[in-house]
């Protein structure tokens, strides 16, 4: 695990800290060979990111190259990245997140913001 990422997660307030930890665990379990680093103030995984915000946590996904029906699984209107937003730990649907991580891993390209 990345030391810089550990420090970032530990600095989050509750419930963001617990949400970040759970999302990170899901990402690393689902994609065990993924590169983890800090980039532009977020935990970065190439096609994915986790960022703690004032009252929530976003799990971002590259949507470049996805069909509209696949992009509709996410919030936001970004051309390259969209997200899921979590305000409470109980909102995390692990099966859904795993399905979306695998979808993006298989079908999405790394848009210009992912590089």
TIMI-2910 file (N, C-alpha, C, CB; in pm, 1 decimal, decimal comma, always signed):
<rs>
+----------+----------+----------+----------+----------+----------+----------+----------+----------+----------+----------+----------+------+
!      n_x !      n_y !      n_z !     ca_x !     ca_y !     ca_z !      c_x !      c_y !      c_z !     cb_x !     cb_y !     cb_z ! resn !
+----------+----------+----------+----------+----------+----------+----------+----------+----------+----------+----------+----------+------+
!    +84,5 !   -119,1 !     +0,0 !     +0,0 !     +0,0 !     +0,0 !    +88,4 !   +124,6 !     +0,0 !    -95,8 !     +0,3 !   +122,8 !  Unk !
!    +42,9 !   +226,3 !    -65,8 !   +115,6 !   +350,3 !    -83,0 !   +111,4 !   +434,8 !    +45,0 !    +58,2 !   +428,8 !   -200,9 !  Unk !
!   +228,5 !   +475,3 !    +94,1 !   +237,9 !   +552,6 !   +219,0 !   +166,1 !   +687,2 !   +207,7 !   +385,2 !   +575,3 !   +256,5 !  Unk !
!   +184,1 !   +754,2 !    +95,6 !   +120,2 !   +883,9 !    +74,1 !    -32,7 !   +870,2 !    +74,5 !   +168,0 !   +945,7 !    -59,0 !  Unk !
!    -81,7 !   +762,4 !    +15,9 !   -226,1 !   +736,0 !    +15,2 !   -273,9 !   +705,8 !   +156,9 !   -260,4 !   +617,8 !    -79,8 !  Unk !
!   -198,2 !   +625,4 !   +231,4 !   -233,9 !   +597,3 !   +371,3 !   -250,7 !   +726,2 !   +450,2 !   -127,0 !   +509,0 !   +437,7 !  Unk !
!   -155,7 !   +817,4 !   +435,1 !   -160,2 !   +945,2 !   +507,1 !   -282,4 !  +1027,1 !   +467,0 !    -32,4 !  +1025,9 !   +480,8 !  Unk !
!   -311,9 !  +1029,7 !   +337,9 !   -428,6 !  +1103,1 !   +288,5 !   -556,9 !  +1048,5 !   +352,0 !   -437,1 !  +1094,3 !   +134,0 !  Unk !
!   -572,8 !   +917,9 !   +350,0 !   -694,2 !   +855,3 !   +404,0 !   -705,5 !   +881,7 !   +553,9 !   -694,1 !   +702,8 !   +376,4 !  Unk !
!   -596,1 !   +867,5 !   +625,5 !   -598,8 !   +887,6 !   +770,8 !   -630,6 !  +1031,6 !   +810,7 !   -465,9 !   +847,4 !   +830,2 !  Unk !
!   -602,7 !  +1127,9 !   +724,7 !   -631,6 !  +1269,0 !   +753,3 !   -778,8 !  +1304,3 !   +733,1 !   -545,9 !  +1358,0 !   +665,5 !  Unk !
!   -854,5 !  +1217,3 !   +669,7 !   -996,2 !  +1245,9 !   +645,7 !  -1073,7 !  +1242,0 !   +777,3 !  -1056,2 !  +1144,9 !   +544,8 !  Unk !
!  -1176,9 !  +1323,4 !   +786,0 !  -1266,4 !  +1320,4 !   +900,5 !  -1367,4 !  +1208,0 !   +882,1 !  -1338,0 !  +1456,4 !   +918,7 !  Unk !
!  -1436,0 !  +1171,0 !   +989,6 !  -1542,6 !  +1071,6 !   +980,8 !  -1668,8 !  +1138,6 !   +928,3 !  -1568,8 !  +1004,9 !  +1118,9 !  Unk !
!  -1744,9 !  +1076,4 !   +844,7 !  -1735,2 !   +938,7 !   +798,6 !  -1649,6 !   +921,1 !   +672,5 !  -1872,3 !   +885,9 !   +772,8 !  Unk !
!  -1593,7 !  +1030,8 !   +619,2 !  -1515,4 !  +1021,0 !   +496,2 !  -1399,1 !   +922,5 !   +508,9 !  -1462,5 !  +1157,7 !   +457,7 !  Unk !
!  -1334,2 !   +920,1 !   +624,1 !  -1221,0 !   +828,8 !   +643,3 !  -1263,6 !   +683,2 !   +625,8 !  -1159,2 !   +848,9 !   +782,3 !  Unk !
!  -1371,9 !   +646,0 !   +688,2 !  -1419,6 !   +508,3 !   +679,6 !  -1467,4 !   +473,7 !   +538,0 !  -1532,9 !   +485,8 !   +780,0 !  Unk !
!  -1529,9 !   +570,3 !   +473,1 !  -1575,6 !   +548,7 !   +335,9 !  -1454,9 !   +530,4 !   +244,0 !  -1663,8 !   +667,1 !   +287,7 !  Unk !
!  -1354,2 !   +616,6 !   +257,2 !  -1232,3 !   +604,3 !   +175,5 !  -1166,1 !   +468,4 !   +196,3 !  -1132,7 !   +717,2 !   +209,5 !  Unk !
!  -1156,7 !   +425,6 !   +322,3 !  -1094,6 !   +296,5 !   +351,6 !  -1169,4 !   +182,1 !   +284,6 !  -1088,8 !   +273,5 !   +502,2 !  Unk !
!  -1301,8 !   +185,1 !   +293,6 !  -1383,0 !    +77,9 !   +235,4 !  -1370,6 !    +77,8 !    +82,7 !  -1531,3 !    +93,5 !   +277,1 !  Unk !
!  -1379,1 !   +194,1 !    +19,7 !  -1367,9 !   +201,4 !   -125,8 !  -1229,7 !   +157,0 !   -171,8 !  -1396,6 !   +343,7 !   -174,9 !  Unk !
!  -1127,8 !   +199,7 !   -100,3 !   -990,4 !   +159,9 !   -134,4 !   -975,8 !     +8,5 !   -127,5 !   -888,5 !   +227,5 !    -39,6 !  Unk !
!  -1029,9 !    -50,9 !    -23,7 !  -1023,2 !   -196,4 !     -7,5 !  -1091,9 !   -267,4 !   -124,3 !  -1088,0 !   -238,7 !   +125,9 !  Unk !
!  -1206,4 !   -215,6 !   -165,9 !  -1279,7 !   -276,0 !   -278,0 !  -1198,8 !   -265,2 !   -406,8 !  -1417,5 !   -208,3 !   -296,0 !  Unk !
!  -1141,9 !   -147,6 !   -433,4 !  -1062,3 !   -128,6 !   -555,7 !   -943,2 !   -222,8 !   -557,0 !  -1014,1 !    +17,3 !   -567,5 !  Unk !
!   -868,7 !   -226,9 !   -446,6 !   -747,3 !   -309,1 !   -441,8 !   -778,3 !   -459,1 !   -445,3 !   -667,3 !   -276,3 !   -316,1 !  Unk !
!   -891,9 !   -498,8 !   -388,7 !   -931,8 !   -639,5 !   -392,8 !   -976,8 !   -678,9 !   -533,8 !  -1044,8 !   -666,4 !   -291,3 !  Unk !
!  -1048,3 !   -589,5 !   -599,2 !  -1102,1 !   -618,5 !   -732,3 !   -993,6 !   -614,8 !   -839,5 !  -1212,2 !   -519,3 !   -767,1 !  Unk !
!   -900,1 !   -521,7 !   -825,7 !   -793,6 !   -502,6 !   -925,2 !   -658,2 !   -504,6 !   -854,0 !   -813,1 !   -367,8 !  -1003,9 !  Unk !
!   -614,5 !   -621,2 !   -806,9 !   -497,1 !   -629,4 !   -719,9 !   -365,5 !   -580,7 !   -780,9 !   -479,9 !   -768,9 !   -677,1 !  Unk !
!   -355,1 !   -574,7 !   -911,9 !   -229,8 !   -530,6 !   -975,0 !   -231,4 !   -382,1 !  -1010,7 !   -203,3 !   -612,6 !  -1100,4 !  Unk !
!   -334,0 !   -310,5 !   -967,9 !   -349,6 !   -170,1 !  -1004,6 !   -245,4 !    -82,6 !   -932,8 !   -492,3 !   -121,9 !   -971,0 !  Unk !
!   -200,3 !    +21,8 !  -1001,2 !   -104,3 !   +116,6 !   -945,4 !   -180,4 !   +221,9 !   -865,8 !    -18,5 !   +182,7 !  -1057,7 !  Unk !
!   -137,5 !   +243,8 !   -743,2 !   -202,5 !   +338,4 !   -653,3 !   -106,6 !   +452,4 !   -622,5 !   -248,5 !   +268,6 !   -522,8 !  Unk !
!   -155,4 !   +578,0 !   -639,1 !    -71,3 !   +694,4 !   -608,5 !   -160,3 !   +814,3 !   -578,5 !    +25,5 !   +726,3 !   -726,4 !  Unk !
!    -98,1 !   +919,9 !   -530,8 !   -167,7 !  +1046,7 !   -512,0 !   -145,1 !  +1131,2 !   -636,9 !   -117,8 !  +1121,1 !   -382,8 !  Unk !
!   -251,8 !  +1194,2 !   -684,9 !   -243,4 !  +1281,3 !   -802,0 !   -353,6 !  +1385,7 !   -789,6 !   -256,6 !  +1199,9 !   -936,3 !  Unk !
!   -320,5 !  +1508,7 !   -812,0 !   -412,4 !  +1623,4 !   -804,2 !   -503,7 !  +1618,2 !   -680,8 !   -497,9 !  +1629,5 !   -930,2 !  Unk !
!   -447,8 !  +1581,3 !   -566,9 !   -521,8 !  +1581,7 !   -441,1 !   -617,2 !  +1467,1 !   -420,6 !   -596,4 !  +1705,0 !   -430,5 !  Unk !
!   -601,9 !  +1359,5 !   -497,9 !   -691,0 !  +1244,5 !   -485,8 !   -609,0 !  +1115,7 !   -491,7 !   -799,0 !  +1246,1 !   -597,7 !  Unk !
!   -668,2 !  +1007,9 !   -442,4 !   -608,6 !   +876,0 !   -458,1 !   -636,7 !   +834,6 !   -601,5 !   -666,0 !   +771,0 !   -353,4 !  Unk !
!   -532,5 !   +802,9 !   -675,4 !   -545,6 !   +783,0 !   -819,7 !   -507,6 !   +641,3 !   -859,7 !   -459,3 !   +883,3 !   -895,2 !  Unk !
!   -590,2 !   +582,1 !   -945,2 !   -568,8 !   +446,2 !   -994,8 !   -575,9 !   +440,7 !  -1147,3 !   -672,0 !   +350,9 !   -934,3 !  Unk !
!   -532,5 !   +542,7 !  -1215,5 !   -541,1 !   +544,5 !  -1361,6 !   -680,7 !   +575,0 !  -1409,4 !   -495,8 !   +412,6 !  -1418,6 !  Unk !
!   -764,9 !   +474,1 !  -1421,7 !   -902,5 !   +493,5 !  -1467,5 !   -999,6 !   +525,4 !  -1354,0 !   -949,5 !   +370,4 !  -1540,3 !  Unk !
!   -948,4 !   +531,2 !  -1230,7 !  -1033,1 !   +550,3 !  -1113,3 !   -968,3 !   +648,1 !  -1016,3 !  -1060,0 !   +416,1 !  -1043,7 !  Unk !
!  -1050,1 !   +709,5 !   -931,2 !   -996,3 !   +791,3 !   -822,5 !  -1090,5 !   +786,2 !   -703,0 !   -974,9 !   +937,6 !   -868,6 !  Unk !
!  -1034,2 !   +818,5 !   -586,4 !  -1112,2 !   +835,4 !   -464,3 !  -1073,5 !   +971,3 !   -407,9 !  -1086,4 !   +718,4 !   -359,9 !  Unk !
!  -1173,4 !  +1054,5 !   -378,7 !  -1143,8 !  +1185,0 !   -320,7 !  -1242,0 !  +1213,5 !   -207,6 !  -1150,4 !  +1296,4 !   -428,5 !  Unk !
!  -1185,8 !  +1252,1 !    -93,0 !  -1266,4 !  +1292,2 !    +21,1 !  -1303,6 !  +1438,6 !     +7,4 !  -1191,6 !  +1267,1 !   +153,3 !  Unk !
!  -1431,4 !  +1467,7 !    +17,6 !  -1481,2 !  +1603,9 !     +7,8 !  -1536,4 !  +1647,7 !   +143,1 !  -1589,5 !  +1615,2 !   -102,0 !  Unk !
!  -1585,7 !  +1769,5 !   +150,5 !  -1632,7 !  +1824,2 !   +278,0 !  -1738,8 !  +1737,0 !   +345,3 !  -1688,3 !  +1962,9 !   +256,3 !  Unk !
!  -1835,0 !  +1688,4 !   +266,3 !  -1942,9 !  +1610,4 !   +326,5 !  -1968,3 !  +1477,0 !   +257,1 !  -2068,8 !  +1690,8 !   +325,9 !  Unk !
!  -1872,2 !  +1432,1 !   +174,2 !  -1891,8 !  +1307,5 !   +101,3 !  -1758,5 !  +1257,5 !    +46,3 !  -1993,7 !  +1326,5 !    -12,8 !  Unk !
!  -1764,9 !  +1144,7 !    -21,3 !  -1649,5 !  +1087,7 !    -91,1 !  -1695,5 !  +1050,7 !   -230,5 !  -1590,3 !   +962,9 !    -15,3 !  Unk !
!  -1615,2 !  +1086,0 !   -330,3 !  -1644,6 !  +1045,5 !   -466,9 !  -1550,0 !   +934,1 !   -508,7 !  -1633,6 !  +1165,2 !   -563,3 !  Unk !
!  -1607,1 !   +834,2 !   -573,6 !  -1530,1 !   +730,0 !   -640,7 !  -1548,8 !   +757,2 !   -788,4 !  -1576,6 !   +582,7 !   -599,8 !  Unk !
!  -1440,4 !   +799,7 !   -853,9 !  -1448,0 !   +839,4 !   -993,6 !  -1406,2 !   +728,1 !  -1087,9 !  -1362,6 !   +960,4 !  -1017,4 !  Unk !
!  -1463,5 !   +731,2 !  -1207,4 !  -1439,2 !   +630,2 !  -1309,8 !  -1417,6 !   +698,8 !  -1443,7 !  -1557,0 !   +529,6 !  -1318,0 !  Unk !
!  -1323,4 !   +648,9 !  -1522,2 !  -1309,7 !   +693,3 !  -1660,2 !  -1429,7 !   +641,9 !  -1737,7 !  -1175,6 !   +643,7 !  -1723,5 !  Unk !
!  -1490,6 !   +729,0 !  -1817,6 !  -1604,2 !   +687,2 !  -1899,8 !  -1572,5 !   +703,3 !  -2048,2 !  -1729,8 !   +768,3 !  -1863,2 !  Unk !
!  -1449,9 !   +739,5 !  -2078,7 !  -1407,1 !   +755,4 !  -2217,6 !  -1420,7 !   +622,3 !  -2289,9 !  -1261,1 !   +807,3 !  -2225,5 !  Unk !
!  -1498,3 !   +621,3 !  -2397,9 !  -1516,0 !   +500,0 !  -2475,9 !  -1633,5 !   +412,9 !  -2434,0 !  -1393,3 !   +420,5 !  -2468,9 !  Unk !
!  -1699,9 !   +447,0 !  -2324,2 !  -1816,5 !   +369,1 !  -2281,6 !  -1940,1 !   +412,7 !  -2360,4 !  -1840,9 !   +385,7 !  -2129,0 !  Unk !
!  -2030,9 !   +320,7 !  -2381,0 !  -2157,6 !   +354,2 !  -2444,5 !  -2243,2 !   +432,8 !  -2346,2 !  -2231,6 !   +226,3 !  -2492,3 !  Unk !
!  -2340,9 !   +505,9 !  -2397,8 !  -2425,7 !   +590,3 !  -2314,5 !  -2489,6 !   +511,5 !  -2200,6 !  -2533,5 !   +655,7 !  -2399,0 !  Unk !
!  -2540,3 !   +393,3 !  -2230,3 !  -2607,1 !   +314,4 !  -2125,3 !  -2510,5 !   +279,5 !  -2011,8 !  -2666,3 !   +185,2 !  -2185,0 !  Unk !
!  -2382,6 !   +260,8 !  -2043,0 !  -2283,2 !   +234,2 !  -1939,0 !  -2249,0 !   +361,7 !  -1862,2 !  -2156,0 !   +173,8 !  -2000,5 !  Unk !
!  -2236,7 !   +474,2 !  -1932,0 !  -2207,5 !   +602,4 !  -1866,2 !  -2319,8 !   +642,8 !  -1771,6 !  -2185,5 !   +712,6 !  -1970,8 !  Unk !
!  -2441,8 !   +601,0 !  -1801,2 !  -2557,0 !   +637,0 !  -1718,7 !  -2553,5 !   +574,6 !  -1578,7 !  -2683,7 !   +595,4 !  -1788,7 !  Unk !
!  -2459,9 !   +483,4 !  -1552,4 !  -2442,8 !   +425,7 !  -1418,4 !  -2379,5 !   +524,1 !  -1320,6 !  -2357,6 !   +299,9 !  -1426,3 !  Unk !
!  -2326,7 !   +635,2 !  -1373,2 !  -2247,9 !   +727,7 !  -1291,7 !  -2314,2 !   +864,9 !  -1285,7 !  -2105,3 !   +740,5 !  -1347,5 !  Unk !
!  -2275,5 !   +943,4 !  -1184,3 !  -2322,6 !  +1081,5 !  -1170,7 !  -2224,9 !  +1174,1 !  -1240,1 !  -2339,0 !  +1121,1 !  -1021,5 !  Unk !
!  -2273,9 !  +1292,6 !  -1270,5 !  -2190,4 !  +1392,7 !  -1334,6 !  -2209,8 !  +1391,7 !  -1485,3 !  -2044,2 !  +1369,4 !  -1300,3 !  Unk !
!  -2149,6 !  +1489,6 !  -1548,1 !  -2163,7 !  +1504,6 !  -1692,9 !  -2029,1 !  +1513,4 !  -1761,9 !  -2246,1 !  +1627,5 !  -1725,4 !  Unk !
!  -1922,1 !  +1476,7 !  -1691,5 !  -1788,4 !  +1487,7 !  -1748,1 !  -1770,4 !  +1404,8 !  -1874,1 !  -1686,8 !  +1446,5 !  -1646,5 !  Unk !
!  -1689,8 !  +1456,7 !  -1964,1 !  -1661,0 !  +1385,7 !  -2088,2 !  -1569,3 !  +1266,2 !  -2063,1 !  -1597,5 !  +1480,4 !  -2190,1 !  Unk !
!  -1474,0 !  +1280,6 !  -1969,4 !  -1376,1 !  +1175,6 !  -1943,9 !  -1399,5 !  +1098,6 !  -1813,8 !  -1239,7 !  +1235,4 !  -1941,5 !  Unk !
!  -1445,1 !  +1167,6 !  -1709,2 !  -1462,1 !  +1104,9 !  -1578,5 !  -1600,9 !  +1136,0 !  -1523,1 !  -1352,8 !  +1152,7 !  -1480,5 !  Unk !
!  -1658,3 !  +1035,6 !  -1457,3 !  -1782,0 !  +1053,1 !  -1381,2 !  -1763,0 !   +982,8 !  -1247,7 !  -1907,4 !   +996,4 !  -1459,0 !  Unk !
!  -1860,7 !   +986,1 !  -1159,4 !  -1837,7 !   +936,6 !  -1023,7 !  -1961,9 !   +876,2 !   -960,2 !  -1786,9 !  +1047,8 !   -937,1 !  Unk !
!  -1938,0 !   +812,1 !   -846,8 !  -2041,6 !   +773,1 !   -752,0 !  -2013,1 !   +853,7 !   -626,4 !  -2042,8 !   +615,9 !   -723,9 !  Unk !
!  -2115,2 !   +903,1 !   -559,6 !  -2099,4 !   +986,8 !   -439,4 !  -2152,8 !   +911,9 !   -317,9 !  -2173,3 !  +1123,5 !   -455,9 !  Unk !
!  -2074,4 !   +916,1 !   -210,0 !  -2113,0 !   +848,2 !    -86,7 !  -2105,2 !   +945,2 !    +30,8 !  -2023,0 !   +725,2 !    -61,5 !  Unk !
!  -2215,8 !   +957,3 !   +104,8 !  -2218,1 !  +1041,2 !   +224,5 !  -2213,5 !   +958,0 !   +351,5 !  -2341,9 !  +1128,9 !   +224,9 !  Unk !
!  -2249,7 !   +830,2 !   +340,3 !  -2250,4 !   +739,8 !   +455,0 !  -2195,4 !   +604,7 !   +412,2 !  -2393,4 !   +724,9 !   +513,8 !  Unk !
!  -2130,6 !   +536,9 !   +505,1 !  -2071,9 !   +405,9 !   +479,1 !  -2176,4 !   +305,8 !   +429,7 !  -2004,7 !   +352,9 !   +605,0 !  Unk !
!  -2296,4 !   +313,9 !   +484,7 !  -2401,3 !   +218,2 !   +448,8 !  -2450,2 !   +233,4 !   +304,9 !  -2517,9 !   +233,3 !   +542,9 !  Unk !
!  -2414,6 !   +342,2 !   +237,4 !  -2454,3 !   +362,5 !    +98,0 !  -2370,6 !   +279,3 !     +0,5 !  -2443,0 !   +509,6 !    +62,3 !  Unk !
!  -2259,3 !   +225,8 !    +47,9 !  -2168,3 !   +151,2 !    -39,6 !  -2228,0 !    +15,4 !    -73,8 !  -2029,9 !   +133,7 !    +27,0 !  Unk !
!  -2252,0 !     -6,4 !   -201,9 !  -2301,1 !   -133,5 !   -254,1 !  -2180,5 !   -202,2 !   -319,2 !  -2421,6 !   -113,2 !   -357,7 !  Unk !
!  -2114,2 !   -288,4 !   -244,9 !  -1989,5 !   -348,9 !   -291,2 !  -2006,0 !   -424,2 !   -423,3 !  -1936,0 !   -443,0 !   -185,5 !  Unk !
!  -2113,2 !   -498,2 !   -438,0 !  -2133,9 !   -574,8 !   -561,7 !  -2146,6 !   -481,9 !   -681,8 !  -2259,5 !   -663,3 !   -550,1 !  Unk !
!  -2219,4 !   -372,8 !   -666,7 !  -2234,6 !   -276,4 !   -775,4 !  -2100,6 !   -212,5 !   -809,9 !  -2337,0 !   -168,2 !   -737,7 !  Unk !
!  -2024,2 !   -174,7 !   -709,1 !  -1894,1 !   -111,3 !   -733,1 !  -1800,9 !   -207,8 !   -804,7 !  -1830,7 !    -64,2 !   -600,4 !  Unk !
!  -1797,3 !   -332,0 !   -762,1 !  -1712,4 !   -432,1 !   -827,5 !  -1753,1 !   -447,8 !   -973,6 !  -1721,3 !   -568,3 !   -754,2 !  Unk !
!  -1882,1 !   -453,6 !   -998,7 !  -1931,6 !   -466,2 !  -1136,3 !  -1887,0 !   -346,7 !  -1221,0 !  -2085,9 !   -477,7 !  -1137,4 !  Unk !
!  -1896,5 !   -225,4 !  -1165,2 !  -1857,4 !   -105,4 !  -1239,7 !  -1705,7 !    -96,4 !  -1257,6 !  -1908,6 !    +19,7 !  -1168,4 !  Unk !
!  -1629,1 !   -136,8 !  -1156,7 !  -1483,1 !   -138,8 !  -1170,7 !  -1442,2 !   -231,0 !  -1285,6 !  -1416,1 !   -184,6 !  -1038,7 !  Unk !
!  -1503,9 !   -348,2 !  -1291,1 !  -1472,2 !   -444,4 !  -1396,8 !  -1517,0 !   -395,0 !  -1533,9 !  -1537,3 !   -578,7 !  -1366,8 !  Unk !
!  -1633,2 !   -330,9 !  -1539,3 !  -1682,6 !   -274,5 !  -1664,5 !  -1584,1 !   -171,9 !  -1719,9 !  -1820,5 !   -210,0 !  -1643,7 !  Unk !
!  -1544,4 !    -78,7 !  -1635,3 !  -1451,6 !    +26,4 !  -1677,8 !  -1315,5 !    -32,7 !  -1711,5 !  -1437,2 !   +133,5 !  -1568,4 !  Unk !
!  -1270,5 !   -127,7 !  -1632,7 !  -1140,8 !   -191,6 !  -1659,9 !  -1139,8 !   -255,0 !  -1798,6 !  -1109,1 !   -298,3 !  -1552,9 !  Unk !
!  -1250,9 !   -316,8 !  -1834,3 !  -1259,2 !   -390,0 !  -1961,2 !  -1289,2 !   -299,6 !  -2080,7 !  -1365,5 !   -496,8 !  -1951,5 !  Unk !
!  -1376,7 !   -200,7 !  -2063,2 !  -1428,8 !   -125,9 !  -2177,8 !  -1381,9 !    +18,3 !  -2191,0 !  -1574,1 !   -126,2 !  -2171,6 !  Unk !
!  -1347,4 !    +82,7 !  -2081,7 !  -1314,9 !   +225,9 !  -2089,5 !  -1169,5 !   +247,5 !  -2128,3 !  -1343,7 !   +294,9 !  -1955,6 !  Unk !
!  -1147,8 !   +360,6 !  -2190,2 !  -1011,4 !   +403,2 !  -2223,4 !   -966,5 !   +502,3 !  -2118,0 !  -1003,6 !   +466,2 !  -2366,9 !  Unk !
!   -837,8 !   +525,6 !  -2112,5 !   -786,0 !   +629,7 !  -2024,1 !   -798,7 !   +760,9 !  -2099,7 !   -636,3 !   +601,5 !  -1980,3 !  Unk !
!   -894,3 !   +843,5 !  -2061,5 !   -911,9 !   +973,7 !  -2125,2 !   -796,3 !  +1066,7 !  -2091,1 !  -1044,7 !  +1036,8 !  -2082,6 !  Unk !
!   -798,7 !  +1185,4 !  -2145,6 !   -686,7 !  +1278,4 !  -2128,0 !   -663,4 !  +1314,5 !  -1981,3 !   -711,5 !  +1405,1 !  -2208,2 !  Unk !
!   -765,7 !  +1309,2 !  -1897,6 !   -747,7 !  +1344,5 !  -1757,0 !   -684,8 !  +1229,7 !  -1677,4 !   -881,9 !  +1383,3 !  -1695,4 !  Unk !
!   -681,7 !  +1110,5 !  -1733,1 !   -628,0 !   +995,0 !  -1661,0 !   -477,8 !   +980,9 !  -1676,8 !   -695,3 !   +868,9 !  -1708,2 !  Unk !
!   -421,3 !  +1046,1 !  -1774,1 !   -280,2 !  +1025,6 !  -1807,2 !   -189,0 !  +1106,4 !  -1718,1 !   -254,2 !  +1061,0 !  -1951,5 !  Unk !
+----------+----------+----------+----------+----------+----------+----------+----------+----------+----------+----------+----------+------+
</rs>
